[in-house]
Amino acid sequence: MNNKIHTYFIKIITVIGSSLLGSKLEILSPAMILLIFLMVVDYISGMLASKKEAVEHSNNKNYGWSSKKSLIGIYKKLGYILMILVAVSTDYIIYAFLGKMGIEFQLKTIFGFLVTIWLIINELLSILENVGRMGAKLPKFLQNILSELEQAVDDYNSKE
């Protein structure tokens, strides 16, 4: 349990640090491009993993590619984009409001970048999970980190 908390805090610090740096350097666009690329890779790796599972379990209809699951995945990824839109809109409102008050605020995209980095981490975890489903053996340390980070993400999402 203590190790899970440690991993969770490292993830939070990494996300916040990356967000502050990204905001300062104004690199939201490259992060968005990376996220979209990882979304495509995740989608393809998920389809490949499903196809492999269908071959292994040919008599079980619970395995294999499903248009319904695929569509749900696309909706989820579109939800990610909407989530970033809300975060960037929040950034704009705060930045504009502070400007009207005469307060100089250097960080322009803190929430948008924070959410984007968080989603990039989730996509990376999902890709690794799909690679494991395809039969590739992950190094033990990577499996442990993946499990702990996945649990941290689940814990974070269940708080809302």
N, CA and C of each residue as an Amber inpcrd file, in Angstrom:
protein
   480
   0.8260000  -1.2030000   0.0000000   0.0000000   0.0000000   0.0000000
   0.8630000   1.2570000   0.0000000   1.9060000   1.2410000   0.8190000
   2.7890000   2.3820000   0.9180000   3.4690000   2.6680000  -0.4200000
   3.8280000   1.5970000  -1.1350000   4.4560000   1.7480000  -2.4480000
   3.4810000   2.3560000  -3.4560000   2.1950000   1.9900000  -3.3530000
   1.1820000   2.5440000  -4.2510000   1.0190000   4.0440000  -4.0220000
   1.0140000   4.4450000  -2.7680000   0.8900000   5.8670000  -2.4380000
   2.1040000   6.6180000  -2.9700000   3.2880000   6.0520000  -2.7860000
   4.5220000   6.6540000  -3.2800000   4.4650000   6.8370000  -4.7970000
   4.0450000   5.8090000  -5.5160000   3.9390000   5.8710000  -6.9720000
   2.9140000   6.9210000  -7.3850000   1.7960000   6.9870000  -6.6800000
   0.7480000   7.9580000  -6.9810000   1.2700000   9.3810000  -6.8330000
   2.0010000   9.6600000  -5.7560000   2.5370000  10.9950000  -5.5400000
   3.6030000  11.3460000  -6.5670000   4.4170000  10.3690000  -6.9600000
   5.4060000  10.6180000  -8.0120000   4.6980000  11.0000000  -9.3040000
   3.6030000  10.2970000  -9.6000000   2.8440000  10.6080000 -10.8110000
   2.2670000  12.0220000 -10.7380000   1.7070000  12.3800000  -9.6000000
   1.1230000  13.7130000  -9.4360000   2.2000000  14.7870000  -9.5810000
   3.3430000  14.5810000  -8.9410000   4.4310000  15.5540000  -9.0270000
   4.9280000  15.6760000 -10.4640000   5.0380000  14.5400000 -11.1580000
   5.4750000  14.5530000 -12.5540000   4.4900000  15.3230000 -13.4250000
   3.2040000  15.0720000 -13.2190000   2.1810000  15.7520000 -14.0170000
   2.1880000  17.2530000 -13.7420000   2.2440000  17.6330000 -12.4760000
   2.2430000  19.0630000 -12.1320000   3.5090000  19.7310000 -12.6490000
   4.6610000  19.0870000 -12.4400000   5.9200000  19.6460000 -12.9270000
   5.9150000  19.8000000 -14.4370000   5.4630000  18.7740000 -15.1380000
   5.3900000  18.8310000 -16.5960000   4.4260000  19.9220000 -17.0430000
   3.3380000  20.0630000 -16.3080000   2.3470000  21.0840000 -16.6520000
   2.9140000  22.4870000 -16.4990000   3.5970000  22.7190000 -15.3910000
   4.1950000  24.0360000 -15.1740000   5.2430000  24.3390000 -16.2440000
   6.0840000  23.3600000 -16.5360000   7.1050000  23.5330000 -17.5680000
   6.4510000  23.7490000 -18.9330000   5.4690000  22.9300000 -19.2440000
   4.7880000  23.0520000 -20.5340000   4.0700000  24.3740000 -20.6840000
   3.4690000  24.8240000 -19.5950000   2.7840000  26.1060000 -19.6360000
   3.7880000  27.2360000 -19.8410000   4.8880000  27.1470000 -19.1350000
   5.9150000  28.1750000 -19.2540000   6.4940000  28.2080000 -20.6710000
   6.6940000  27.0280000 -21.2380000   7.2690000  26.9500000 -22.5790000
   6.2090000  26.9810000 -23.6800000   4.9510000  27.0180000 -23.2760000
   3.8280000  27.0540000 -24.2090000   3.8910000  25.9110000 -25.2150000
   3.8990000  24.6970000 -24.6780000   4.0020000  23.5140000 -25.5420000
   2.7330000  22.6580000 -25.4990000   1.5920000  23.2770000 -25.3460000
   0.3600000  22.5070000 -25.3380000   0.1230000  21.8280000 -26.6820000
   0.4140000  22.4960000 -27.7690000   0.1790000  21.9040000 -29.0880000
   0.9700000  20.6190000 -29.3080000   2.2880000  20.5790000 -29.0220000
   2.9930000  19.3020000 -29.1840000   2.4510000  18.2100000 -28.2690000
   2.0280000  18.5750000 -27.0670000   1.4580000  17.5780000 -26.1600000
   0.1470000  17.0340000 -26.7240000  -0.6570000  17.9080000 -27.3050000
  -1.9140000  17.4730000 -27.9220000  -1.6370000  16.5500000 -29.1070000
  -0.6340000  16.8880000 -29.9090000  -0.2780000  16.0380000 -31.0500000
   0.1760000  14.6700000 -30.5530000   0.9890000  14.6630000 -29.4990000
   1.4310000  13.3910000 -28.9150000   0.2370000  12.5980000 -28.3980000
  -0.6840000  13.2580000 -27.7170000  -1.8630000  12.5690000 -27.1940000
  -2.6820000  11.9540000 -28.3260000  -2.9240000  12.6970000 -29.3730000
  -3.7130000  12.1750000 -30.4950000  -3.0020000  10.9890000 -31.1410000
  -1.6840000  11.0920000 -31.3080000  -0.9050000   9.9720000 -31.8470000
  -1.0390000   8.7460000 -30.9460000  -0.9140000   8.9480000 -29.6330000
  -1.0310000   7.8220000 -28.6980000  -2.4490000   7.2490000 -28.6780000
  -3.4530000   8.0830000 -28.8830000  -4.8260000   7.5830000 -28.9670000
  -4.9700000   6.6230000 -30.1480000  -4.3960000   6.9920000 -31.2890000
  -4.4550000   6.1330000 -32.4770000  -3.6950000   4.8370000 -32.2250000
  -2.4930000   4.9520000 -31.6530000  -1.6980000   3.7510000 -31.3500000
  -2.4430000   2.8550000 -30.3630000  -3.0620000   3.4500000 -29.3490000
  -3.8190000   2.6690000 -28.3760000  -4.9920000   1.9560000 -29.0390000
  -5.6930000   2.6510000 -29.8920000  -6.8470000   2.0590000 -30.5780000
  -6.4070000   0.8670000 -31.4380000  -5.3370000   1.0710000 -32.1970000
  -4.8370000  -0.0110000 -33.0600000  -4.3180000  -1.1740000 -32.2250000
  -3.5610000  -0.8760000 -31.1670000  -3.0360000  -1.9590000 -30.3310000
  -4.1670000  -2.7040000 -29.6270000  -5.2220000  -2.0070000 -29.2730000
  -6.3880000  -2.6690000 -28.6730000  -7.0750000  -3.6010000 -29.6570000
  -7.1850000  -3.1660000 -30.9180000  -7.7830000  -4.0300000 -31.9420000
  -6.9140000  -5.2630000 -32.1790000  -5.6030000  -5.0690000 -32.2390000
  -4.6970000  -6.1960000 -32.4470000  -4.7510000  -7.1820000 -31.2770000
  -4.8040000  -6.6520000 -30.0620000  -4.8970000  -7.5220000 -28.8900000
  -6.2060000  -8.3090000 -28.9060000  -7.2880000  -7.6610000 -29.2800000
  -8.5850000  -8.3460000 -29.3610000  -8.5610000  -9.4390000 -30.4210000
  -7.9400000  -9.1410000 -31.5410000  -7.8440000 -10.1300000 -32.6230000
  -7.0340000 -11.3420000 -32.1600000  -5.9370000 -11.1020000 -31.4720000
  -5.1080000 -12.1980000 -30.9640000  -5.8940000 -13.0400000 -29.9580000
  -6.6300000 -12.3870000 -29.0740000  -7.4330000 -13.1200000 -28.0870000
  -8.5260000 -13.9280000 -28.7720000  -9.0750000 -13.4090000 -29.8610000
 -10.1140000 -14.1410000 -30.6000000  -9.5380000 -15.4170000 -31.2120000
  -8.3090000 -15.3520000 -31.6790000  -7.6650000 -16.5320000 -32.2520000
  -7.4150000 -17.5650000 -31.1530000  -6.9610000 -17.1080000 -29.9940000
  -6.6640000 -18.0140000 -28.8840000  -7.9200000 -18.6460000 -28.2860000
  -9.0070000 -17.9140000 -28.2850000 -10.2690000 -18.3710000 -27.6740000
 -11.3700000 -18.3800000 -28.7340000 -11.1640000 -19.1380000 -29.7730000
 -12.0840000 -19.1060000 -30.9170000 -13.5000000 -19.5550000 -30.5800000
 -13.6850000 -20.3190000 -29.5330000 -15.0240000 -20.8030000 -29.1680000
 -15.7150000 -19.9130000 -28.1400000 -15.0710000 -18.8390000 -27.7160000
 -15.6290000 -17.9850000 -26.6800000 -15.9370000 -16.6130000 -27.2760000
 -17.2110000 -16.2410000 -27.2860000 -17.6350000 -14.9670000 -27.8930000
 -17.2880000 -13.7520000 -27.0380000 -16.7820000 -13.9840000 -25.8240000
 -16.3650000 -12.8700000 -24.9780000 -15.0500000 -12.2760000 -25.4400000
 -14.3380000 -12.9700000 -26.3090000 -13.0530000 -12.4940000 -26.8160000
 -13.2150000 -12.0650000 -28.2690000 -12.3250000 -11.1890000 -28.6880000
 -12.3450000 -10.7570000 -30.0790000 -12.7870000  -9.3250000 -30.2290000
 -12.6350000  -8.8380000 -31.4350000 -12.9880000  -7.4650000 -31.7440000
 -14.4910000  -7.3040000 -31.7460000 -14.9600000  -6.2080000 -31.1930000
 -16.3870000  -5.9190000 -31.1270000 -16.6090000  -4.4860000 -31.5990000
 -17.5160000  -4.3270000 -32.5440000 -17.7990000  -2.9730000 -33.0250000
 -18.3730000  -2.1110000 -31.9030000 -19.1160000  -2.7340000 -31.0070000
 -19.6880000  -1.9910000 -29.8790000 -18.5790000  -1.4830000 -28.9520000
 -17.6360000  -2.3620000 -28.5880000 -16.5160000  -1.9520000 -27.7400000
 -15.6540000  -0.9090000 -28.4510000 -15.4890000  -1.0840000 -29.7410000
 -14.6950000  -0.1490000 -30.5240000 -15.3340000   1.2380000 -30.5260000
 -16.6340000   1.2870000 -30.7210000 -17.3500000   2.5600000 -30.7180000
 -17.2870000   3.2220000 -29.3430000 -17.4000000   2.4270000 -28.2970000
 -17.2910000   2.9600000 -26.9360000 -15.8990000   3.5630000 -26.7250000
 -14.8720000   2.8880000 -27.2490000 -13.5090000   3.4090000 -27.1600000
 -13.3510000   4.7370000 -27.8800000 -13.9660000   4.8520000 -29.0390000
 -13.9060000   6.1160000 -29.7900000 -14.6180000   7.2200000 -29.0170000
 -15.7870000   6.9090000 -28.4480000 -16.5040000   7.9070000 -27.6430000
 -15.6530000   8.3570000 -26.4550000 -14.9660000   7.4030000 -25.8220000
 -14.1120000   7.7320000 -24.6880000 -13.0080000   8.6910000 -25.1220000
 -12.4000000   8.4350000 -26.2590000 -11.3190000   9.2920000 -26.7410000
 -11.8550000  10.6710000 -27.1430000 -13.0480000  10.7350000 -27.6900000
 -13.6730000  12.0300000 -27.9750000 -13.9600000  12.7750000 -26.6730000
 -14.3260000  12.0250000 -25.6370000 -14.5260000  12.6170000 -24.3140000
 -13.2390000  13.2360000 -23.7870000 -12.1030000  12.5810000 -24.0750000
 -10.8110000  13.1420000 -23.6820000 -10.6180000  14.5210000 -24.3100000
 -10.9240000  14.6190000 -25.5900000 -10.7620000  15.8950000 -26.2990000
 -11.6710000  16.9580000 -25.6770000 -12.9080000  16.5840000 -25.3510000
 -13.8260000  17.5300000 -24.7130000 -13.3250000  17.9480000 -23.3320000
 -12.7230000  16.9960000 -22.6140000 -12.1650000  17.3000000 -21.3020000
 -11.0450000  18.3430000 -21.4290000 -10.2170000  18.1910000 -22.4390000
  -9.1400000  19.1560000 -22.6660000  -9.7270000  20.5100000 -23.0610000
 -10.7800000  20.5020000 -23.8600000 -11.4500000  21.7480000 -24.2420000
 -11.9500000  22.4900000 -23.0010000 -12.5460000  21.7660000 -22.0720000
 -13.0200000  22.3880000 -20.8310000 -11.8450000  22.9540000 -20.0370000
 -10.7590000  22.1750000 -19.9410000  -9.5880000  22.6310000 -19.1830000
  -8.9650000  23.8720000 -19.8160000  -8.8200000  23.8720000 -21.1360000
  -8.2450000  25.0290000 -21.8330000  -9.1760000  26.2340000 -21.7010000
 -10.4770000  26.0070000 -21.7530000 -11.4390000  27.1000000 -21.5670000
 -11.3110000  27.6840000 -20.1640000 -11.1110000  26.8220000 -19.1860000
 -10.9050000  27.2870000 -17.8120000  -9.6370000  28.1280000 -17.7240000
  -8.5750000  27.6510000 -18.3830000  -7.3340000  28.4380000 -18.4300000
  -7.5920000  29.8230000 -19.0050000  -8.3300000  29.8690000 -20.0990000
  -8.6000000  31.1440000 -20.7670000  -9.3980000  32.0840000 -19.8580000
 -10.4070000  31.5380000 -19.2150000 -11.2420000  32.3690000 -18.3350000
 -10.4010000  32.9580000 -17.2060000  -9.5800000  32.1290000 -16.5870000
  -8.7390000  32.6070000 -15.4840000  -7.7510000  33.6460000 -15.9890000
  -7.0890000  33.3490000 -17.1090000  -6.0880000  34.2570000 -17.6710000
  -6.7320000  35.5920000 -18.0590000  -7.8820000  35.5400000 -18.7100000
  -8.5690000  36.7650000 -19.1200000  -9.0590000  37.5520000 -17.9100000
  -9.5990000  36.8540000 -16.9160000 -10.1110000  37.5060000 -15.7080000
  -8.9790000  38.2070000 -14.9580000  -7.8620000  37.5110000 -14.8080000
  -6.7310000  38.1250000 -14.1160000  -6.2010000  39.3240000 -14.9000000
  -6.2060000  39.2220000 -16.2240000  -5.7620000  40.3430000 -17.0530000
  -6.6430000  41.5530000 -16.8770000  -7.9490000  41.3380000 -16.7790000
  -8.8890000  42.4590000 -16.5800000  -8.6780000  43.1100000 -15.2190000
  -8.2080000  42.3230000 -14.2670000  -7.9500000  42.8570000 -12.9250000
  -6.5710000  43.5130000 -12.8370000  -5.8170000  43.4470000 -13.9310000
  -4.4970000  44.0500000 -13.9370000  -3.4190000  43.1640000 -13.3230000
  -3.7350000  41.8940000 -13.1560000  -2.7600000  40.9590000 -12.5810000
  -2.0670000  40.2300000 -13.7190000  -0.7540000  40.3100000 -13.7220000
   0.0490000  39.6210000 -14.7420000   0.2190000  38.1710000 -14.3150000
  -0.2240000  37.2530000 -15.1620000  -0.1340000  35.8180000 -14.8680000
   0.6450000  35.1640000 -15.9900000   1.7990000  34.6130000 -15.6680000
   2.7050000  34.0680000 -16.6750000   2.2100000  32.7620000 -17.2840000
   1.5720000  31.9250000 -16.5000000   1.1370000  30.6050000 -16.9710000
  -0.1960000  30.7350000 -17.6890000  -0.2300000  30.3270000 -18.9530000
  -1.4400000  30.5000000 -19.7460000  -2.2310000  29.2160000 -19.9330000
  -1.5900000  28.0600000 -19.8140000  -2.2790000  26.8060000 -20.1280000
  -2.0770000  25.7320000 -19.0620000  -2.1190000  26.0990000 -17.8200000
  -1.8090000  25.1390000 -16.7640000  -2.8180000  23.9900000 -16.7160000
  -4.1090000  24.2550000 -16.7090000  -5.0980000  23.1800000 -16.6080000
  -5.1650000  22.3470000 -17.8840000  -5.1080000  23.0080000 -19.0230000
  -5.1260000  22.2830000 -20.2860000  -3.9440000  21.3440000 -20.4130000
  -2.7760000  21.8270000 -20.0340000  -1.5870000  20.9910000 -20.1280000
  -1.6130000  19.8900000 -19.0720000  -2.0860000  20.2030000 -17.8740000
  -2.1930000  19.2090000 -16.8020000  -3.0810000  18.0480000 -17.2260000
  -4.2370000  18.3540000 -17.7650000  -5.1590000  17.3110000 -18.2270000
  -4.5440000  16.5310000 -19.3910000  -3.8870000  17.2170000 -20.3060000
  -3.2710000  16.5450000 -21.4600000  -2.1890000  15.5700000 -21.0060000
  -1.3350000  15.9850000 -20.0710000  -0.2830000  15.1000000 -19.5580000
  -0.9040000  13.9020000 -18.8530000  -1.9420000  14.1440000 -18.0700000
  -2.6300000  13.0520000 -17.3700000  -3.1740000  12.0290000 -18.3770000
  -3.7720000  12.5100000 -19.4360000  -4.3280000  11.6170000 -20.4560000
  -3.2310000  10.8950000 -21.2390000  -2.1050000  11.5600000 -21.4730000
  -0.9710000  10.8970000 -22.1360000  -0.5040000   9.7170000 -21.2970000
  -0.3980000   9.9160000 -19.9870000   0.0130000   8.8200000 -19.1010000
  -0.9920000   7.6730000 -19.1800000  -2.2810000   7.9870000 -19.1830000
  -3.3030000   6.9400000 -19.2920000  -3.2010000   6.1880000 -20.6120000
  -2.9500000   6.9010000 -21.7040000  -2.8100000   6.2380000 -23.0060000
  -1.5820000   5.3290000 -23.0190000  -0.4790000   5.7920000 -22.4440000
   0.7290000   4.9540000 -22.3740000   0.4660000   3.6790000 -21.5830000
  -0.2510000   3.8130000 -20.4720000  -0.5910000   2.6310000 -19.6730000
  -1.4670000   1.6700000 -20.4640000  -2.4150000   2.2010000 -21.1950000
  -3.3120000   1.3630000 -21.9840000  -2.5550000   0.6490000 -23.1070000
  -1.6200000   1.3440000 -23.7400000  -0.8210000   0.7120000 -24.7980000
  -0.0010000  -0.4380000 -24.2160000   0.6170000  -0.2180000 -23.0610000
   1.3890000  -1.2860000 -22.4260000   0.4930000  -2.4740000 -22.0660000
  -0.7010000  -2.1830000 -21.5950000  -1.6540000  -3.2470000 -21.2710000
  -2.0090000  -4.0450000 -22.5300000  -2.2380000  -3.3600000 -23.6320000
  -2.5570000  -4.0380000 -24.8920000  -1.3880000  -4.8780000 -25.3880000
  -0.1750000  -4.3570000 -25.2340000   1.0150000  -5.1120000 -25.6340000
   1.0880000  -6.4090000 -24.8310000   0.7950000  -6.3460000 -23.5480000
   0.7610000  -7.5410000 -22.7110000  -0.3130000  -8.5140000 -23.1670000
  -1.4730000  -8.0000000 -23.5490000  -2.5530000  -8.8560000 -24.0560000
  -2.1610000  -9.5370000 -25.3650000  -1.2660000  -8.8830000 -26.1210000
  -0.8180000  -9.4700000 -27.3890000   0.2030000 -10.5830000 -27.1620000
   0.6290000 -10.7470000 -25.9310000   1.5400000 -11.8380000 -25.6370000
   2.9810000 -11.4170000 -25.4320000   3.2880000 -10.1530000 -25.6070000
   4.6590000  -9.6990000 -25.3680000   4.9240000  -9.7260000 -23.8710000
   6.0610000 -10.2530000 -23.5170000   6.4130000 -10.3280000 -22.1050000
   7.0210000  -8.9990000 -21.6800000   6.3870000  -8.3780000 -20.7180000
   6.8780000  -7.1100000 -20.1940000   7.8810000  -7.4060000 -19.0830000
   8.9070000  -6.5910000 -18.9470000   9.8300000  -6.7790000 -17.8200000
   9.0620000  -6.6860000 -16.4980000   9.4760000  -7.4690000 -15.5220000
   8.7670000  -7.5440000 -14.2460000   8.6030000  -6.1570000 -13.6120000
   9.6750000  -5.3520000 -13.6250000   9.5810000  -4.0240000 -13.0200000
   8.5490000  -3.1640000 -13.7370000   8.4370000  -3.3210000 -15.0490000
   7.4710000  -2.5460000 -15.8160000   6.0450000  -3.0150000 -15.5050000
   5.8910000  -4.3190000 -15.3280000   4.5780000  -4.8480000 -14.9490000
   4.1530000  -4.2980000 -13.5890000   5.0890000  -4.2610000 -12.6400000
   4.7690000  -3.7470000 -11.3020000   4.3970000  -2.2710000 -11.3520000
   5.1930000  -1.4930000 -12.0750000   4.9030000  -0.0630000 -12.1960000
   3.5650000   0.1400000 -12.8910000   3.3250000  -0.6230000 -13.9540000
   2.0680000  -0.5210000 -14.6920000   0.8900000  -0.8080000 -13.7750000
   0.9830000  -1.8600000 -12.9900000  -0.1040000  -2.2090000 -12.0800000
  -0.3460000  -1.1160000 -11.0500000   0.7300000  -0.5800000 -10.4890000
   0.5840000   0.4600000  -9.4760000   0.0260000   1.7490000 -10.0700000
   0.5170000   2.1330000 -11.2280000   0.0090000   3.3490000 -11.8680000
  -1.4390000   3.1830000 -12.2990000  -1.7630000   1.9960000 -12.7900000
  -3.1400000   1.7390000 -13.1890000  -4.0670000   1.8540000 -11.9850000
  -3.6410000   1.3210000 -10.8480000  -4.4420000   1.4190000  -9.6270000
  -4.5740000   2.8760000  -9.1840000  -3.4900000   3.6370000  -9.3060000
  -3.5350000   5.0550000  -8.9430000  -4.5250000   5.8070000  -9.8200000
  -4.5390000   5.4790000 -11.1020000  -5.4880000   6.1210000 -12.0150000
  -6.9140000   5.7390000 -11.6360000  -7.1230000   4.4540000 -11.3360000
  -8.4580000   4.0140000 -10.9280000  -8.8980000   4.7110000  -9.6470000
  -7.9730000   4.8170000  -8.6830000  -8.3020000   5.4850000  -7.4210000
  -8.6490000   6.9500000  -7.6530000  -7.8960000   7.5980000  -8.5270000
  -8.1400000   9.0120000  -8.8340000  -9.5260000   9.1700000  -9.4720000
  -9.8560000   8.2920000 -10.4250000 -11.1450000   8.4000000 -11.1200000
 -12.3130000   8.0750000 -10.1980000 -12.1030000   7.2020000  -9.2030000
 -13.2090000   6.8270000  -8.3330000 -13.5320000   7.9200000  -7.3140000
 -12.6340000   8.8740000  -7.1260000 -12.8730000   9.9830000  -6.2000000
 -13.8980000  10.9580000  -6.7260000 -14.0740000  10.9740000  -8.0450000
 -14.9440000  11.9940000  -8.6540000 -16.3770000  11.6270000  -8.6150000
